[in-house]
Amino acid sequence: MARIYKVDICRAYLDKKKYCKMPSLTLAKLIYSENIEVFTTVESVRDALRRLRGVNGGDRVKEAHKKDIAKYGGDNPGMKNPFEP
């Protein structure tokens, strides 16, 4: 049986056009409800999403793959800071 990676599940959702601009927590709840046998909590899904988008914090951004940040976060116009005008 092939191993299921949590990050690959999250990538599959982020690759879909209707989910790519969704906030991390909302998308995490959706992914968790559809993959409850893989993930232990909603926070574990959210952490995987934030890791892919490169919004885990200054030290953790270095750990993220640059291609994931470029594709799912960073320059993505759907991921805007709600506190910036």
LINZI-V929652 format. One record per backbone hydrogen bond with DSSP energy under -0.5 kcal/mol. CO is the residue of the C=O (numbers start at 0). NH is the residue of the N-H. E is the energy in kcal/mol with one decimal. If there is no record, write none. Layout:
BEGIN
CO|NH|E / CO|NH|E
END
This chain:
BEGIN
2|4|-0.6 / 4|8|-1.6 / 5|9|-2.1 / 6|10|-2.6 / 7|11|-2.0 / 8|12|-1.6 / 9|13|-2.5 / 10|14|-1.9 / 11|15|-0.5 / 12|15|-0.9 / 15|18|-1.2 / 15|19|-1.4 / 18|21|-1.4 / 22|26|-2.5 / 23|27|-2.5 / 24|28|-2.1 / 25|29|-1.7 / 26|30|-2.8 / 27|31|-2.6 / 28|32|-2.1 / 29|33|-1.5 / 30|34|-1.4 / 34|37|-1.6 / 34|38|-1.9 / 40|44|-1.1 / 41|45|-2.5 / 42|46|-2.5 / 43|47|-1.6 / 44|48|-2.3 / 45|49|-2.8 / 46|50|-2.2 / 47|51|-2.0 / 48|52|-2.3 / 49|53|-1.2 / 49|54|-2.1 / 52|73|-0.5 / 56|60|-1.5 / 57|61|-0.6 / 59|62|-0.6 / 59|63|-1.1 / 64|68|-2.0 / 65|69|-2.3 / 66|70|-1.6 / 67|71|-3.3 / 67|72|-0.5 / 68|72|-1.9 / 72|74|-1.1 / 72|75|-0.8 / 75|78|-1.7 / 77|79|-1.0 / 79|81|-0.5 / 80|83|-1.3
END
